[in-house]
């Protein structure tokens, strides 16, 4: 059965290095590391805008049985930059791209790897923008070079986690990487 690794983001050059494209960025960073190591692994970056990712993911699926082989990678403004969290069978948490996938798959029973994009204060606290307009401006803003460096670092961990998920199972991966 085909294993699907989906990186969420928006198509087009103007979105290429934005925080909302974190899933796509991470996928491009780990594709070479994982290519050929995991049998039947397919990398997908939907050509639709983030909030309409569901139809593309549903089309790539081979029915409900393949949910166990689906991993969706995306940005999470509630996690600090440079952190990741694996979760399973959870709600969208307000992420519209994930909500679209859940709606079209008619299920929450798949794995997600959330990648932190939130800046942190010198004391290590999240410095999340306040208000909907500020959040939208922030997630559609481009990464700074130092933030991209942190993504490169976390991409190694994401690649290891994906390999672990597909070879040893989600529970083992969650215990090692969360």
Secondary structure, DSSP 8 states (H G I E B T S, - for coil): --EEEEE----SGGGTTBGGGHHHHHHHHHHHHHTTTSTTEEEE--SS-GGG-HHHHHHH--SGGGGGGEEEEEEEEEEETT-EEEEES---TT-HHHHHHHHHHT---SEEEEEEEE-B-TTS-B----SHHHHHHHHTSB--HHHHHHHHHHHHHHHHHHHHHHHH-HHHHHHHH-
